[in-house]
């Protein structure tokens, strides 16, 4: 069965750790998909993204360059719909076994911001293909999700 790994906490480096795991998986000829949430443009149009593909496919469904919390209320509702489209895409990727490693970058923030329910996240994790590894990142750790994980790393800033 595939593993679930979580990088959570208030420190920096969670997404970087997940990206490092993606590079190692791609080097081992594994199929890797990264879906970014709450990152604005993230790596969407960067030169790095183009160089990583096709070994590592990166998706972001957000339209705004701004931080989700900084958007006005009406824009936040529209962006939440875009983000939910990305969440549904993650469900499809997991259900079809399109990849060997799926990274849901900042997905824990979707629960924290009320964009998805913890139960929705649990259900897509439970519906994954048996050989798919998953990495979740985010600031706030959901206890129910943490209990499903094989590994949980708390990233905190010391200085």
Secondary structure as GFF3:
##gff-version 3
##sequence-region A 1 159
A	DSSP	beta_strand	4	8	.	.	.	ID=ss1
A	DSSP	alpha_helix	14	27	.	.	.	ID=ss2
A	DSSP	beta_strand	32	36	.	.	.	ID=ss3
A	DSSP	alpha_helix	47	52	.	.	.	ID=ss4
A	DSSP	beta_strand	56	60	.	.	.	ID=ss5
A	DSSP	three_ten_helix	68	70	.	.	.	ID=ss6
A	DSSP	alpha_helix	73	96	.	.	.	ID=ss7
A	DSSP	beta_strand	101	105	.	.	.	ID=ss8
A	DSSP	alpha_helix	108	112	.	.	.	ID=ss9
A	DSSP	alpha_helix	118	126	.	.	.	ID=ss10
A	DSSP	beta_strand	133	138	.	.	.	ID=ss11
A	DSSP	alpha_helix	143	148	.	.	.	ID=ss12
A	DSSP	beta_strand	151	154	.	.	.	ID=ss13
###
